[in-house]
């Protein structure tokens, strides 16, 4: 038995020394120490050994196993070190090579302009309020004094799901929701995406963004509206910016006006940017119509208010002197990285 164990050990050592990889070592371990290995077969034949000799034979088998495992571990460590060294040589980094510059993203110009607008009005005590883009016809039109047969619905043709649900054409619908809650006074700014059935060109898109503001309180007058928007204009376009209000018509405000700002490129002298007029049309505004207040459960005899709305893209185009609205949505990094 001793001679057989010595032969097994020598055969195993020879194979271990000739091994060239971890896979081969694992095969040798299975061949000699596995369930069907050489040493296991010796242990199975212990029943043929005389009882008094079994402890001695068992010790010989254990010594042989320990020697094989020790040699396997030594060679495994040597092979692992060699493989690691070769891998490090193959993966050597040349620190003198120029680094690859990572590209970092940044805010879209629309988001930059929106953040500036929100900062201005939050500083005046306004709350930023959001609302659903899929809206009921009632909140998008009727609650804003635009009944079913009103011609303003033609100007704001949109995308309908059915006779009651549509994609909102203005964020004024959010104002209707806020007024309906009845928590007075109200000072809110409502930014968001809106939809209209417009052809895409340099100044129009079927999907764009609006920012609308609403103030409802006691003793609110048109002077409050003018003062608020004048301050906002100077914050956005410069301290020397002047404002001008022109009479206009909106169904949900009375009286209504459109506001122009003095051209911040030429200071009102007239240039290509303002088409020689010295003024740039910027937004629509007015005092909230008493009928709109009543429909939302607010007594117009006790409360008054004003509202205004501006296209976010218009602010962005003016502020950054962009000539074509489509540039904002083409995802051309050559354009966007300028901001």
Kinemage of the C-alpha trace (Angstrom):
@kinemage 1
@onewidth
@group {chain A} dominant
@subgroup {mainchain}
@vectorlist {calphas} color= white
{ca unk a 1} P 0.000 0.000 0.000
{ca unk a 2} L 2.857 2.335 0.868
{ca unk a 3} L 4.427 1.764 -2.545
{ca unk a 4} L 1.104 2.444 -4.260
{ca unk a 5} L 0.636 5.727 -2.395
{ca unk a 6} L 4.204 6.774 -3.237
{ca unk a 7} L 3.554 6.058 -6.920
{ca unk a 8} L 0.338 8.096 -6.839
{ca unk a 9} L 2.134 11.021 -5.189
{ca unk a 10} L 5.025 10.992 -7.663
{ca unk a 11} L 2.647 10.797 -10.645
{ca unk a 12} L 0.631 13.662 -9.264
{ca unk a 13} L 3.733 15.807 -8.589
{ca unk a 14} L 4.940 15.228 -12.140
{ca unk a 15} L 1.651 16.426 -13.582
{ca unk a 16} L 1.585 19.420 -11.238
{ca unk a 17} L 5.058 20.546 -12.301
{ca unk a 18} L 4.030 20.279 -15.963
{ca unk a 19} L 0.807 22.281 -15.465
{ca unk a 20} L 0.630 25.510 -17.463
{ca unk a 21} L -2.606 27.032 -16.192
{ca unk a 22} L -5.265 27.107 -13.486
{ca unk a 23} L -7.607 24.923 -15.503
{ca unk a 24} L -5.011 22.159 -15.698
{ca unk a 25} L -4.401 22.343 -11.945
{ca unk a 26} L -8.129 21.940 -11.285
{ca unk a 27} L -8.202 18.875 -13.530
{ca unk a 28} L -5.273 17.374 -11.585
{ca unk a 29} L -7.038 18.061 -8.269
{ca unk a 30} L -10.139 16.228 -9.510
{ca unk a 31} L -8.078 13.358 -10.945
{ca unk a 32} L -6.284 12.625 -7.665
{ca unk a 33} L -8.427 14.095 -4.889
{ca unk a 34} L -11.936 14.037 -6.362
{ca unk a 35} L -14.760 11.606 -5.560
{ca unk a 36} L -13.500 9.251 -8.259
{ca unk a 37} L -9.824 10.151 -7.798
{ca unk a 38} L -6.817 7.942 -7.094
{ca unk a 39} L -6.682 8.590 -3.350
{ca unk a 40} L -10.437 8.116 -2.987
{ca unk a 41} L -10.125 4.670 -4.605
{ca unk a 42} L -7.423 3.815 -2.059
{ca unk a 43} L -9.714 4.791 0.793
{ca unk a 44} L -12.492 2.657 -0.672
{ca unk a 45} L -10.158 -0.363 -0.616
{ca unk a 46} L -9.551 0.043 3.142
{ca unk a 47} L -12.078 -2.727 3.747
{ca unk a 48} L -9.510 -5.195 2.369
{ca unk a 49} L -6.868 -4.066 4.864
{ca unk a 50} L -6.466 -5.903 8.142
{ca unk a 51} L -8.189 -4.082 11.014
{ca unk a 52} L -4.955 -3.625 12.939
{ca unk a 53} L -3.281 -1.990 9.891
{ca unk a 54} L -6.076 0.419 9.008
{ca unk a 55} L -4.949 3.324 11.265
{ca unk a 56} L -1.475 3.221 9.788
{ca unk a 57} L -2.770 3.031 6.215
{ca unk a 58} L -5.233 5.856 6.903
{ca unk a 59} L -2.377 8.018 8.198
{ca unk a 60} L -0.374 7.288 5.049
{ca unk a 61} L -3.318 8.299 2.846
{ca unk a 62} L -3.809 11.541 4.806
{ca unk a 63} L -0.103 12.380 4.566
{ca unk a 64} L -0.217 11.772 0.814
{ca unk a 65} L -3.304 13.980 0.441
{ca unk a 66} L -1.700 16.776 2.498
{ca unk a 67} L 1.469 16.653 0.393
{ca unk a 68} L -0.494 16.826 -2.874
{ca unk a 69} L -2.658 19.714 -1.625
{ca unk a 70} L 0.430 21.609 -0.435
{ca unk a 71} L 2.127 21.199 -3.821
{ca unk a 72} L -1.084 22.180 -5.667
{ca unk a 73} L -1.414 25.361 -3.577
{ca unk a 74} L 2.244 26.318 -4.093
{ca unk a 75} L 2.023 25.917 -7.856
{ca unk a 76} L -1.380 27.649 -7.936
{ca unk a 77} L 0.075 30.697 -6.136
{ca unk a 78} L 3.042 30.787 -8.514
{ca unk a 79} L 0.794 30.563 -11.590
{ca unk a 80} L -1.546 33.261 -10.224
{ca unk a 81} L 1.386 35.604 -9.620
{ca unk a 82} L 2.709 34.943 -13.103
{ca unk a 83} L -0.699 35.555 -14.720
{ca unk a 84} L -1.123 38.765 -12.713
{ca unk a 85} L 2.294 40.018 -13.791
{ca unk a 86} L 1.582 39.270 -17.450
{ca unk a 87} L -1.817 40.962 -17.187
{ca unk a 88} L -0.276 44.080 -15.651
{ca unk a 89} L 2.305 44.234 -18.438
{ca unk a 90} L -0.433 43.921 -21.066
{ca unk a 91} L -2.603 46.581 -19.376
{ca unk a 92} L 0.111 49.107 -18.702
{ca unk a 93} L -1.194 52.697 -18.852
{ca unk a 94} L 0.947 55.305 -20.525
{ca unk a 95} L 0.453 58.261 -18.186
{ca unk a 96} L 2.064 60.582 -20.736
{ca unk a 97} L -0.847 60.163 -23.157
{ca unk a 98} L -3.405 63.004 -23.205
{ca unk a 99} L -6.543 62.216 -21.187
{ca unk a 100} L -9.918 61.751 -22.821
{ca unk a 101} L -12.043 64.773 -21.973
{ca unk a 102} L -15.436 63.794 -20.619
{ca unk a 103} L -18.431 65.706 -21.959
{ca unk a 104} L -20.665 67.157 -19.280
{ca unk a 105} L -24.228 68.166 -19.974
{ca unk a 106} L -25.874 71.373 -18.813
{ca unk a 107} L -29.269 73.020 -18.661
{ca unk a 108} L -31.239 73.642 -21.841
{ca unk a 109} L -31.584 77.360 -22.735
{ca unk a 110} L -35.331 77.088 -22.051
{ca unk a 111} L -34.624 75.816 -18.549
{ca unk a 112} L -32.098 78.598 -17.961
{ca unk a 113} L -34.669 81.236 -18.939
{ca unk a 114} L -37.380 79.531 -16.853
{ca unk a 115} L -35.125 79.430 -13.786
{ca unk a 116} L -34.516 83.173 -14.119
{ca unk a 117} L -38.251 83.872 -14.437
{ca unk a 118} L -39.099 81.712 -11.433
{ca unk a 119} L -36.360 83.359 -9.361
{ca unk a 120} L -37.792 86.817 -10.100
{ca unk a 121} L -41.360 85.937 -9.106
{ca unk a 122} L -40.438 83.751 -6.132
{ca unk a 123} L -38.636 86.838 -4.865
{ca unk a 124} L -41.976 88.668 -5.074
{ca unk a 125} L -43.735 86.016 -3.005
{ca unk a 126} L -45.184 83.850 -5.791
{ca unk a 127} L -45.658 80.086 -5.528
{ca unk a 128} L -44.742 77.806 -8.448
{ca unk a 129} L -47.741 75.606 -9.334
{ca unk a 130} L -48.020 72.785 -11.876
{ca unk a 131} L -51.089 71.154 -13.420
{ca unk a 132} L -52.194 68.405 -15.830
{ca unk a 133} L -51.262 68.606 -19.515
{ca unk a 134} L -54.250 66.418 -20.391
{ca unk a 135} L -57.051 68.746 -19.385
{ca unk a 136} L -60.823 68.988 -19.371
{ca unk a 137} L -62.374 71.308 -21.949
{ca unk a 138} L -64.113 73.089 -19.078
{ca unk a 139} L -60.889 74.205 -17.352
{ca unk a 140} L -59.070 74.959 -20.585
{ca unk a 141} L -61.877 77.085 -22.081
{ca unk a 142} L -65.199 77.497 -20.282
{ca unk a 143} L -63.798 78.328 -16.840
{ca unk a 144} L -61.745 81.047 -18.585
{ca unk a 145} L -64.786 82.693 -20.155
{ca unk a 146} L -64.386 80.931 -23.517
{ca unk a 147} L -67.707 79.136 -24.220
{ca unk a 148} L -68.191 76.494 -26.896
{ca unk a 149} L -69.045 78.960 -29.687
{ca unk a 150} L -66.360 81.528 -28.866
{ca unk a 151} L -64.013 82.420 -31.785
{ca unk a 152} L -60.991 82.215 -29.431
{ca unk a 153} L -61.368 78.430 -29.560
{ca unk a 154} L -60.495 78.559 -33.257
{ca unk a 155} L -57.299 80.478 -32.492
{ca unk a 156} L -56.351 77.862 -29.920
{ca unk a 157} L -57.202 74.770 -31.923
{ca unk a 158} L -55.652 71.829 -30.127
{ca unk a 159} L -55.558 68.030 -29.954
{ca unk a 160} L -58.716 66.387 -28.593
{ca unk a 161} L -59.096 62.915 -27.080
{ca unk a 162} L -62.874 63.266 -27.024
{ca unk a 163} L -65.434 66.044 -26.580
{ca unk a 164} L -64.364 66.590 -22.956
{ca unk a 165} L -60.610 65.872 -22.810
{ca unk a 166} L -57.803 67.602 -24.704
{ca unk a 167} L -54.159 68.635 -24.559
{ca unk a 168} L -54.166 72.025 -22.851
{ca unk a 169} L -53.536 75.092 -24.999
{ca unk a 170} L -52.494 77.337 -22.106
{ca unk a 171} L -51.409 77.066 -18.497
{ca unk a 172} L -54.316 79.366 -17.566
{ca unk a 173} L -56.154 76.107 -16.864
{ca unk a 174} L -53.876 75.673 -13.835
{ca unk a 175} L -55.023 79.106 -12.610
{ca unk a 176} L -58.652 77.943 -12.868
{ca unk a 177} L -57.840 74.936 -10.667
{ca unk a 178} L -56.085 77.153 -8.108
{ca unk a 179} L -58.970 79.646 -7.961
{ca unk a 180} L -61.491 76.820 -7.587
{ca unk a 181} L -59.704 75.672 -4.413
{ca unk a 182} L -60.747 78.965 -2.798
{ca unk a 183} L -57.548 79.499 -0.797
{ca unk a 184} L -57.162 83.284 -0.858
{ca unk a 185} L -55.125 85.377 -1.407
{ca unk a 186} L -53.460 83.851 -4.489
{ca unk a 187} L -50.017 84.564 -5.918
{ca unk a 188} L -48.949 81.808 -8.281
{ca unk a 189} L -46.718 81.278 -11.313
{ca unk a 190} L -47.764 78.439 -13.615
{ca unk a 191} L -45.077 77.234 -16.061
{ca unk a 192} L -45.595 74.220 -18.296
{ca unk a 193} L -45.865 72.571 -21.693
{ca unk a 194} L -48.854 73.441 -23.888
{ca unk a 195} L -50.141 72.269 -27.276
{ca unk a 196} L -51.762 73.865 -30.291
{ca unk a 197} L -52.442 72.618 -33.791
{ca unk a 198} L -49.814 74.857 -35.428
{ca unk a 199} L -47.491 74.183 -38.323
{ca unk a 200} L -43.803 74.090 -37.426
{ca unk a 201} L -41.836 77.113 -38.612
{ca unk a 202} L -39.304 79.609 -37.282
{ca unk a 203} L -41.754 81.036 -34.719
{ca unk a 204} L -44.403 78.315 -34.216
{ca unk a 205} L -44.547 74.774 -32.891
{ca unk a 206} L -47.393 72.404 -31.982
{ca unk a 207} L -45.702 71.945 -28.602
{ca unk a 208} L -44.195 74.820 -26.650
{ca unk a 209} L -44.076 76.287 -23.135
{ca unk a 210} L -45.965 79.030 -21.351
{ca unk a 211} L -45.430 80.789 -18.049
{ca unk a 212} L -48.551 82.407 -16.610
{ca unk a 213} L -49.006 84.356 -13.401
{ca unk a 214} L -52.078 85.064 -11.282
{ca unk a 215} L -52.698 87.353 -8.325
{ca unk a 216} L -56.056 87.457 -6.499
{ca unk a 217} L -56.492 89.621 -3.404
{ca unk a 218} L -58.456 92.555 -2.048
{ca unk a 219} L -57.901 95.960 -3.677
{ca unk a 220} L -55.712 94.686 -6.543
{ca unk a 221} L -55.606 97.225 -9.404
{ca unk a 222} L -54.058 97.610 -12.837
{ca unk a 223} L -51.313 99.665 -11.189
{ca unk a 224} L -50.225 96.539 -9.283
{ca unk a 225} L -50.074 94.653 -12.582
{ca unk a 226} L -47.975 97.361 -14.245
{ca unk a 227} L -45.606 97.648 -11.309
{ca unk a 228} L -45.095 93.883 -11.062
{ca unk a 229} L -44.330 93.421 -14.752
{ca unk a 230} L -42.094 96.513 -14.870
{ca unk a 231} L -39.935 95.086 -12.083
{ca unk a 232} L -39.832 91.663 -13.773
{ca unk a 233} L -38.753 93.260 -17.079
{ca unk a 234} L -35.821 95.076 -15.463
{ca unk a 235} L -34.710 91.888 -13.729
{ca unk a 236} L -34.810 89.904 -16.969
{ca unk a 237} L -33.598 92.406 -19.548
{ca unk a 238} L -31.627 95.029 -17.608
{ca unk a 239} L -32.132 97.956 -15.244
{ca unk a 240} L -32.742 100.462 -18.070
{ca unk a 241} L -35.620 98.464 -19.581
{ca unk a 242} L -38.864 100.392 -20.047
{ca unk a 243} L -42.346 98.922 -20.534
{ca unk a 244} L -45.321 99.968 -22.629
{ca unk a 245} L -48.901 98.681 -22.407
{ca unk a 246} L -51.203 98.559 -25.429
{ca unk a 247} L -54.968 97.842 -25.210
{ca unk a 248} L -55.884 94.351 -26.365
{ca unk a 249} L -58.612 91.738 -25.881
{ca unk a 250} L -58.454 88.446 -23.980
{ca unk a 251} L -61.663 86.624 -22.994
{ca unk a 252} L -60.555 85.967 -19.424
{ca unk a 253} L -59.302 89.486 -18.556
{ca unk a 254} L -60.935 92.921 -18.666
{ca unk a 255} L -59.344 95.349 -19.245
{ca unk a 256} L -56.620 93.564 -21.204
{ca unk a 257} L -53.300 94.687 -22.617
{ca unk a 258} L -50.176 93.564 -24.402
{ca unk a 259} L -46.869 94.652 -22.908
{ca unk a 260} L -43.808 95.714 -24.879
{ca unk a 261} L -40.310 96.205 -23.505
{ca unk a 262} L -37.781 98.676 -24.827
{ca unk a 263} L -35.233 96.976 -27.068
{ca unk a 264} L -32.329 95.876 -24.908
{ca unk a 265} L -30.036 95.772 -27.950
{ca unk a 266} L -30.357 99.383 -29.059
{ca unk a 267} L -31.878 100.950 -25.942
{ca unk a 268} L -35.039 101.921 -27.848
{ca unk a 269} L -33.288 103.729 -30.715
{ca unk a 270} L -34.354 101.210 -33.347
{ca unk a 271} L -32.363 98.304 -34.809
{ca unk a 272} L -32.729 95.079 -36.756
{ca unk a 273} L -33.576 93.212 -33.573
{ca unk a 274} L -36.652 95.355 -32.819
{ca unk a 275} L -37.394 95.971 -36.520
{ca unk a 276} L -36.652 99.658 -36.095
{ca unk a 277} L -39.486 100.326 -33.630
{ca unk a 278} L -37.425 100.426 -30.453
{ca unk a 279} L -39.952 98.102 -28.755
{ca unk a 280} L -40.380 94.326 -28.495
{ca unk a 281} L -43.736 92.654 -27.820
{ca unk a 282} L -43.304 90.372 -24.858
{ca unk a 283} L -46.562 89.204 -23.196
{ca unk a 284} L -50.304 89.560 -22.680
{ca unk a 285} L -51.950 90.577 -19.409
{ca unk a 286} L -55.013 92.115 -17.788
{ca unk a 287} L -57.372 92.224 -14.837
{ca unk a 288} L -59.156 88.922 -14.189
{ca unk a 289} L -62.674 89.036 -15.664
{ca unk a 290} L -65.403 89.138 -12.964
{ca unk a 291} L -67.192 86.264 -14.698
{ca unk a 292} L -64.059 84.092 -14.349
{ca unk a 293} L -63.941 84.889 -10.637
{ca unk a 294} L -67.617 83.978 -10.169
{ca unk a 295} L -67.232 80.655 -12.021
{ca unk a 296} L -64.418 79.769 -9.610
{ca unk a 297} L -66.478 80.695 -6.557
{ca unk a 298} L -64.756 84.032 -5.816
{ca unk a 299} L -66.816 87.149 -5.137
{ca unk a 300} L -65.678 89.868 -7.619
{ca unk a 301} L -67.210 92.531 -5.354
{ca unk a 302} L -64.692 91.642 -2.651
{ca unk a 303} L -61.707 90.353 -4.588
{ca unk a 304} L -59.942 91.481 -7.747
{ca unk a 305} L -56.831 90.250 -9.468
{ca unk a 306} L -54.577 90.297 -12.482
{ca unk a 307} L -53.092 87.672 -14.759
{ca unk a 308} L -50.338 87.587 -17.338
{ca unk a 309} L -48.877 85.029 -19.705
{ca unk a 310} L -45.682 84.776 -21.705
{ca unk a 311} L -44.293 82.176 -24.066
{ca unk a 312} L -41.117 80.764 -22.541
{ca unk a 313} L -39.576 80.175 -25.948
{ca unk a 314} L -40.160 83.844 -26.785
{ca unk a 315} L -38.153 84.901 -23.734
{ca unk a 316} L -35.401 82.441 -24.650
{ca unk a 317} L -35.252 83.594 -28.290
{ca unk a 318} L -35.076 87.246 -27.274
{ca unk a 319} L -32.645 86.815 -24.402
{ca unk a 320} L -30.142 84.782 -26.430
{ca unk a 321} L -30.860 86.372 -29.830
{ca unk a 322} L -31.918 83.103 -31.482
{ca unk a 323} L -33.577 83.530 -34.874
{ca unk a 324} L -35.323 80.162 -35.231
{ca unk a 325} L -37.484 78.393 -32.647
{ca unk a 326} L -36.670 75.008 -34.181
{ca unk a 327} L -33.057 75.260 -33.037
{ca unk a 328} L -34.215 74.741 -29.451
{ca unk a 329} L -35.521 71.249 -30.219
{ca unk a 330} L -33.120 69.823 -32.799
{ca unk a 331} L -30.712 68.539 -30.105
{ca unk a 332} L -27.730 69.798 -32.062
{ca unk a 333} L -24.882 69.901 -29.537
{ca unk a 334} L -23.041 72.480 -31.635
{ca unk a 335} L -25.910 74.861 -30.862
{ca unk a 336} L -26.736 73.800 -27.301
{ca unk a 337} L -23.168 73.862 -25.982
{ca unk a 338} L -23.116 77.638 -26.488
{ca unk a 339} L -25.311 77.983 -23.404
